[in-house]
Every structure is written in C-alpha cells, then in structure tokens.
Amino acid sequence: MALVTTDYWPQGDFVANSLGMPGVPRVKLPHPVAGSGVANMRSIARQVLPAIIQALAGETPNAALQDS
Amino acid sequence: MSTLLQAADEHAALEALHARGCTDGLPVIIPTAPRVSRMVLASGMDADMVLGTMGPAGGVATVQQVAVAAVMAGCLPDYMPVVIAAVKAVIDPVFDLTEMQSTTHCTAPLIIVNGPARHNCGPIASGFGALGPGFRANASIGRALRLTMINIGGARPGESDMALLGHPGKFTYCLAEDEENSPFTPLHVALGFAAEDSVVTVIGAEAPHSVIFSGNADDPLNHEHLLELLAIGLTNLATNNAILGNGAATVVLNPEHASILAGAGLDRQQVAEKLYALCVHSTAEMARLVPGFARASSSSTTRHSFQSPADILILMAGGSGIYSMVMPSWCAGAHRNSPSSVKVEADQFCELPGLSATTGKPT
C-alpha cells in the first residue's frame, strides 16, 4: 500500500502500471506533507487513517482515495 | 520491437512525434526504416540484440531502438558505438537508472568519453566550449541517450520524471577528456581500463558550476587555494553530497588549473585525496540548516561529503583560463550515484563511408 501526495499521483499511476500492478492500493495525501509541521502531519494522519486501514484490508483497493 | 508509424510527410511525422511525447521538445530527424537500418548496420550488431531494460517504464532496449534514438538525435553512424556504450552504462544496475529518472532532483547523465573513440567515433570535443553548442558528436550522442531514456525508459516530466526543474544538461551532456594535453593519467586508466581502450563513463550530475581561480605562480600556496575553491564549489552546504554525505561527483579541470596542480607535484589520486579531505562540513551547521536530512552523528564534529577519494571523478577538458567546472550530484539511490563505465565495442562497427546519416544518399 502506497501513500502518495496529490502532486505525485500521476507518478504513482505510472509506476504501478510499469510494474504490472495497476491495482496496487494507494491513498492520496495532500501536498506537501514533508516539512508542513508536526501538528499538520498528525491531522493528515488522522484524516487518512480509515482509508489506509480499508486499503490494507483490501476492502476498497484503490478506491479509498482520500482527497484531503 | 519498434512500432512503425505512418505519416503523410516528414512535417506531419515530426508533429506526430511531438504529439506522442517522443521528442525532447526540439525537432528530430524522422526515424524512417531505412535510416534506422543504416544506423543498426553501422553498429555491427543485430537489430534485435537486447542491451537491457530501462526504467521506470521497464522498456527493453534493443540495438534497433537505440538506433531509432540515434537517428532522431542527429547522430552520424560513426557515433553508434559510443551511443551503445552509453546506453549500456546507464542500464548497468549500479547506475540506478529507474530511481535516477524518477527523482525530484535535477540530475542528468554526464557522458565522459576516453580513448581512441574520441576521434574515431566523433570527433567528440574536449576543448573550448565542449559542453556548449557547436559540436555535433557531443550534442547528438548525449541527445540520443536522453531520447532512449524518454522513449524506452518512459521518462515523462511530471508523470514519471519528477525532476522539479531539471537542467539544460537533460537535453545533452557529453564531452571527451583532453587526454593529449592533460598532465594526469586519463580517467579511464584511473578506473582500471587500458590506455588504448575506448571507454564511456556516465555519472549522474547537476549542471556545471563554475569555479573561478586566477593563479599566482609567486604564491607557494597557489595550488592549495585552487583546491580549496574547488572543494567549496563541489560540496557547498546546499548540495546533496554535503548533506547526505556520499555519492560520486565530477571535477572538470581546465588545462591551466590542471597544470597548477600537476606543477605542485600532485597526480590525479593525490588531487582526489586532497579534495576529499577538504570536502567536510560541520555537523552542527548541517543540523542547524537541514535537520531533516542531517543524520545523527556520533561524537564527530565534522563529516566528509564523500565516502572516499575515489568518489571524486577528475578529468581535464575545456579551454585554458581561470574557470574550472564542478558537478555535484544527486547521490541517492541504492548505489549512491555511482558512475558506470563501459568499454566501447568499436571492433564490431561497420563503417559506411560517403553516405549521409539522415538520408542514406551518397554525399
């Protein structure tokens, strides 16, 4: 399962397709995350946690895209 | 296997190639079947011979597909052995091509050519302005490699090539070492090849950074000052090499600067050792400015920018004067921006005298 920020979402698609895994679960994060401060990162983590769990459980592969 | 496209004429073909993202943005020579066949013939290899795969798309690089890129780039058939060697060099796992193509860093493959191929497969310029415009072999060999990285490797800006800005060397970045005038052993000999070998060395590199130094023969510390300035340029604290503390990087000494160092009794290895010793930074300064990347250090108050002197590639090229060039690097990837060297297999080359590379007609 991959966490991918909005600006790098096309690259995630490209890599997944290139590796023959177009359906690999991905969860979308806002961009940027790095350097945005601990409080913001905790907030993002809280928002996307359900989508991550769903993706890991295989319940909604590649559909549980969280546009934060 | 290549896909044969159809177009009404060369103009339409060019626009179609642009529209498909198959170019570098500049006009290309249309890779018609006869032109590609001629380029394959020049290589002396089978068209279907597989050189390897190129990431991030994982495309299979055959001699024919490399020939397509060489035609598009404007190469003469004479250049094919060098182009093939450059492609082999970036395909070598040590080069980390997939990661290199995908990084947000601006890195581009710098092609350094040593040995007789500089003359036989060119001429590939090594003097004044060698990294600038005006030299067909330099321009088209580097461009051919880039076109393979686009069309076989699948590099597309903002989609798979995530360089935030890139640099002009991503169009072409190729030069030869001026072995004849260098006071040092050639780069490829230092890397373990025989002097009579032709070798292509490729290393991921930032754009050239100029280092100014006006020598003073009356100053006994003349060479030391030059080395200090080269070190400042090579791994200033804003470079990946300084912050990540590894990777390989390039120093291109102009003849005047090379002469100063050689005149002080230094050989290539000693220059590298001195630069290695000078490329150090305060761990406290790194922690202050870039805490996210500054690795926790033990008791040491300084850290080297390279892991060994061998990580500093030194060659002599360019006109004589007060400017040398340094190219810091990305230095991430599993192999930490290692250079990759491949011997040019020119013995299989098939010379096609008196024929135009682009038309196949007698000239």
HADDOCK unambig.tbl for C-alpha pairs under 7 A between the chains (distance, minus, plus):
assign (segid A and resid 10 and name CA) (segid B and resid 159 and name CA) 5.15 0.50 0.50
assign (segid A and resid 11 and name CA) (segid B and resid 159 and name CA) 4.67 0.50 0.50
assign (segid A and resid 11 and name CA) (segid B and resid 160 and name CA) 5.02 0.50 0.50
assign (segid A and resid 14 and name CA) (segid B and resid 159 and name CA) 6.82 0.50 0.50
assign (segid A and resid 14 and name CA) (segid B and resid 160 and name CA) 6.30 0.50 0.50
assign (segid A and resid 15 and name CA) (segid B and resid 56 and name CA) 6.89 0.50 0.50
assign (segid A and resid 18 and name CA) (segid B and resid 56 and name CA) 6.98 0.50 0.50
assign (segid A and resid 18 and name CA) (segid B and resid 57 and name CA) 5.03 0.50 0.50
assign (segid A and resid 18 and name CA) (segid B and resid 58 and name CA) 6.57 0.50 0.50
